[in-house]
Amino acid sequence: MAQAAQMSVLDINSPLRVEHDKKRRQFSIRLNGSHDKAVLLYEYVGKKTVDLQHTEVPEAYRGREIAKHLAKAAMDFVVEEDLKAHLTCWYIQKYVKENPLPHYLEHVLH
């Protein structure tokens, strides 16, 4: 049963599943089983403030909108937890610029 839950990014019909590891302060997507993964790293820089620092997708998987899923999950987390966010990562800056949703914008520190 657990084997059936694993998805390959190469299968276009499989949705990507973003995992949030609050202890390690990262969002990740397992790629091609569990050998590779894309990650988005963040740090708390205050009690209610996070710095979305870095997004990384293995080169073989770039250009498939994987980082977009990580950025959305991170911004949704910021909104749900009522946090403020510094957008250090260039990709997250780009994502918010391309998706200027009011509930995202009100949580972004400039």
PyMOL commands that set and color helices and strands:
alter all, ss='L'
color gray80, all
select helices_A, chain A and resi 2-5+59-61+66-80+90-98+102-105
alter helices_A, ss='H'
color red, helices_A
select strands_A, chain A and resi 18-21+26-31+36-46+49-56+84-87
alter strands_A, ss='S'
color yellow, strands_A
deselect
rebuild
show_as cartoon
